[in-house]
Amino acid sequence: MHTDARQLDNNTIIEGDICIVGAGAAGISIALEWMNTKYKVILLEGGGFEYDDKMQDLYAGKTTGQHYFPLKSVRLHYFGGTTGHWAGWCSPFDQVDFKERDWVPHSGWPIKREDMDPFYARTQRILDLGPYEYGLDYWKAQDPEIKPLPLNEEIVWNKMWQFSPPTRFNQKYKDVIVNAHNIHLYTYANVTNIAANENVSSITQLIIKNFEGKQHTVKAKYFIIACCAVQNARLLLASNEQSPKGLGNDNDNVGRYFMEHIEIKASELWLANPASVKLYMWQQGVKARAELAISEKMQQQHKILNGTASLIPLELARNQQSFIETWSEDEAENKRTMSGYGSKKADLKIPSDFNAFQLFTRIEQAPNPNSRITLGTEKDALGVPRASLHWELTGFEKRSIRKIHELIGQEVGRAANGRVQMLSYLHDAKDESWPKFTGGGWHHMGTTRMGNDPKKAVVDSNCKVHGINNLFMAGSSCYVTAAAPNPTLTLIALSLRLSDHVKKQISNT
Ligand SMILES: Cc1cc2nc3c(=O)[nH]c(=O)nc-3n(C[C@H](O)[C@H](O)[C@H](O)COP(=O)(O)OP(=O)(O)OC[C@H]3O[C@@H](n4cnc5c(N)ncnc54)[C@H](O)[C@@H]3O)c2cc1C
């Protein structure tokens, strides 16, 4: 069922069993789980079904620290959310990513990789991926032309990625959601405030507003906030009527630990002879490919972060500008940006075997309380303080990138007579500065981090806000650490886990 909230009488009260805020990757995935149940589900989406610049402007905000993409264009503010932009690259986190690592401060999830496996498997279908198979042997069996470099996997291993078409949630799931009898989708229903009871132990209602000057109230038993990592923190911080520091923020953790993947060219790899590298190449239409990853043993031995390197033919990569240098505010409207990027690459002829590559790294950012989302002084057109991002990198990330490429150099040298030449910005081991092409992957994580201790975390292991019995946060804002893979597969898996938990809770009431 669909209602445009602009058409409702002012001050309408909407009531249901559960209320999901945000119809993006996380919110729609959760709503699908509740279809055809006996529960009345309210799905609130700030935007409509199409891009609208006025709506998108609600996302604008300041950035300081390490140069970052404009906040206005890094996420999409309408039904389907940022799946209108995403490129579809998916891989699960490794076991080590969930562990407490004594060399990575603030690491350690209250759940393990095994806890996530059933939910990863369910997410494959939502994202139109293949079977839940990320082992090299499975993909070798599918394609005899796949020939991995003969690496010692105790040092450098082949981590597999799968590629979603990419699934655009606004196209694939619009009719499914609109036609579901128990899902009540409201568009132009921008949540501007979350209100709690007097002792802030329970959420009583949400306020939604739109540009028609109307305001409505939403009541439910459970509330799930799925607005993306920047907006999730912003909404909690801005909901400060009962809690002056913001909801869930008694211990000043909301908005802190903002993490991105650092995505950066780092070295050039030369093999002595042209080799078959089909396994490592990405082109449009490819179902799976590998990146070079560093084993858990090596990460521990060298006290480095988790990261991978992908191989790009040098002749394609050398003169390409990074996205951080070219991406502008206007990219929000250009919904074809990533597919355009893909097809440009696909047009270029990639020879079947060759020997010179750029090694491009995606590495986790270490959890850092100073890297954070706060509220700015300016308000948006609906009266909500804008988000402000301070993105802060440290020498730990840079040292880790250098060591990853040293290890890859040593291993391809031994195994395939290859040579790795690091780019000049990595030469000086003491230098902690970052070159202008240092980018992020448009991946936002960590702003409502998970943990058992309410002093150190915002949500518990089920993504419930500590101290508030019916408020849940969905998405990568709950991540404790960022791992190397792009976040969407994991954030949907985590959302399905959250959803199962709420189902159990509601059936017991
Ligand atoms: C160019 C680009 C490429 C990417 N490529 C990849 C990739 O290859 N692989 C990968 O894993 N990830 C990728 N990502 C990241 C991916 O898009 C996000 O991880 C994912 O969309 C986040 O899902 P989400 O549901 O948390 O947020 P979103 O998908 O952004 O959805 C949030 C929803 O909440 C709504 N909303 C926000 N505020 C409010 C409010 N106050 N009231 C009501 N509704 C609200 C929004 O309108 C939106 O519909 C990419 C991102 C970009 C920008």
The ligand as an ORCA input file, in Angstrom:
! r2SCAN-3c Opt
* xyz 0 1
  C      28.736      5.723     -6.178
  C      28.526      4.658     -5.142
  C      28.939      3.353     -5.390
  C      28.756      2.365     -4.428
  N      29.136      1.084     -4.719
  C      28.992      0.116     -3.782
  C      29.392     -1.229     -4.075
  O      29.867     -1.548     -5.160
  N      29.234     -2.162     -3.097
  C      28.708     -1.856     -1.876
  O      28.618     -2.749     -1.035
  N      28.290     -0.598     -1.593
  C      28.423      0.393     -2.510
  N      28.011      1.662     -2.230
  C      27.409      1.934     -0.891
  C      25.936      1.543     -0.855
  O      25.211      2.320     -1.752
  C      25.433      1.749      0.578
  O      26.212      0.926      1.435
  C      23.974      1.369      0.775
  O      23.125      1.959     -0.151
  C      23.565      1.818      2.186
  O      22.272      1.330      2.451
  P      21.347      2.058      3.522
  O      20.017      1.413      3.436
  O      22.048      2.124      4.816
  O      21.277      3.597      2.993
  P      20.563      4.147      1.682
  O      20.595      3.119      0.607
  O      21.198      5.453      1.390
  O      19.033      4.332      2.122
  C      18.645      5.253      3.120
  C      17.186      5.627      2.858
  O      16.708      6.409      3.941
  C      15.966      7.518      3.453
  N      16.040      8.563      4.481
  C      17.129      9.241      4.890
  N      16.826     10.099      5.881
  C      15.497      9.956      6.104
  C      14.593     10.556      7.034
  N      14.990     11.472      7.930
  N      13.291     10.188      6.999
  C      12.855      9.241      6.118
  N      13.672      8.642      5.213
  C      14.988      8.988      5.226
  C      16.662      7.856      2.152
  O      15.860      8.625      1.281
  C      16.984      6.482      1.606
  O      15.950      5.950      0.846
  C      28.161      2.677     -3.175
  C      27.733      3.996     -2.933
  C      27.918      4.977     -3.900
  C      27.467      6.371     -3.613
*
